[in-house]
Amino acid sequence: MIKVLIVDDSALVRKILSEELNRHDDIHVVGTAMDPYIARDKIIELKPDVITLDLEMPRMDGLSFLSRLMKHFPMPVVVVSSLAPKNSENALMALQLGAVEVICKPGSAYSTQNISKPLVEAVRVASLAKLNKSFTASGKTSSPPAQIRLYHTTNKVIAIGASTGGTRAIEAILTRLPADMPGIAMVQHMPPVFTTGFADRLNKLCALEVREARDRDPLESGTALLAPGNQHMLVEKQGAKYIVRLRQGPPVHHQKPSVDVMFNSVARAAGVNAVGVLLTGMGSDGAKGMLAMKESGAHTIAQDEETSVVFGMPKQAIQMGAVREILPIQNMPDGLVNAVTRKRESNGYDKPAAR
């Protein structure tokens, strides 16, 4: 039984979330709180497994509370935020502070009727999450890799997929990549608007140009394109170049955008010239697509269990035999540079490019 404490200043929201969560046999709402001060006392009294947290509350805002909570009494937190640009920035900061998931409040992207599935899924995922994952726990943070030799990489494509814990993992990778990396296509499971804020944040931190993808954007060297929330993203070859296409359609593995949709398109479009990376996340999205990439000749990399917040998606890909290399997150930037500078041999094996 997953014990949940709901922290929100709205009595209506507390009622809705409580009713939706208590419908499920494996979840029990043990209490609610209208502000962080009440929440603090109830955490001590009720010992919840997961907290759902509003970010805009009286007396103390949610980010301040989250920061203190993670410092003194770390536990899985699901942020429940209204869908607005300002709130998306706060939600991203919450993820950086250690929140496991972000979902939309009733009345924004989700109505009261359809909030149940993402809410319940987020609580279940949060209950399994490993907190305080340090991306440099097993090794020193290295400086950004040296500039790579573009004549080995101009026809390469990198595809990255992630879910729970992925915002921190993607940031840990991209901030250590050089500006002349091959084009990167990324899917991170996030609601609309939040993906815009995430791309903008990464663009300020990285040597690469990072932006939310638009239909028919070229996938060029030095650019990383993030799939917008609620749209699938595919990679296609157009002449000698690669472009991204945005598509509607039903969710895949309950996700839109889906990693599998992107990985399958990369397998078709780039084949041996692609590198696939599957990061932390719940479920199996990306595993079958990564297998398709491997079978098409791509180099495939999965994040290891130790540094994954939730070792679901990488584990599924590993068990399917879809993964050529397993790396901790702190080794991922160097691993990517090595992957895109390898030459493909006629016997089907990779070897490092000549220096």
Secondary structure, 3 states (H helix, E strand, C coil): CEEEEEECCCHHHHHHHHHHHHCCCCEEEEEEECCHHHHHHHHHHHCCCEEEECCCCCCCCHHHHHHHHHHHCCCCEEEEECCCHHHHHHHHHHHHHCCCEEEECECCCECCCCCHHHHHHHHHHHHHCCCCCCCCCCCCCCCCCCCCCHHHCCCCEEEEEECCCHHHHHHHHHCCCCCCCCEEEEEECCCCCHHHHHHHHHHHHCCCEEEECCCCCECCCCEEEECCCCCEEEEEEECCEEEEEEECCCCECCECCCHHHHHHHHHHHCHHHEEEEECCECCCCCHHHHHHHHHCCCEEEEECCCCCCCECHHHHHHHCCCCCEEECHHHHHHHHHHHHCEEECCCCCEEECCC
